[in-house]
């Protein structure tokens, strides 16, 4: 394309996408304990908690028991990412902060 001309990519429709539900940590920020609301699925999923430096600080396989919540472990103050990975490479990620109070 000539210099300065805008070029757009074609629109692509993605099919067969299921809404997983939300992955939430609450309250946010957390002070002493937190609860996690998980996507409601009927298969096992891997949960991984990563600190602000990218280190895995906790990981668990969540069973396909229909439970949609779980308790997080005790954490040091800082920023965290919680990653949920289910079947067919479905992924949900949420961020939260643990304060020192």
Secondary structure as GFF3:
##gff-version 3
##sequence-region A 1 101
A	DSSP	beta_strand	24	26	.	.	.	ID=ss1
A	DSSP	beta_strand	35	37	.	.	.	ID=ss2
A	DSSP	beta_strand	45	51	.	.	.	ID=ss3
A	DSSP	beta_strand	56	62	.	.	.	ID=ss4
A	DSSP	beta_strand	69	71	.	.	.	ID=ss5
A	DSSP	beta_strand	78	85	.	.	.	ID=ss6
A	DSSP	three_ten_helix	87	89	.	.	.	ID=ss7
A	DSSP	beta_strand	91	98	.	.	.	ID=ss8
###
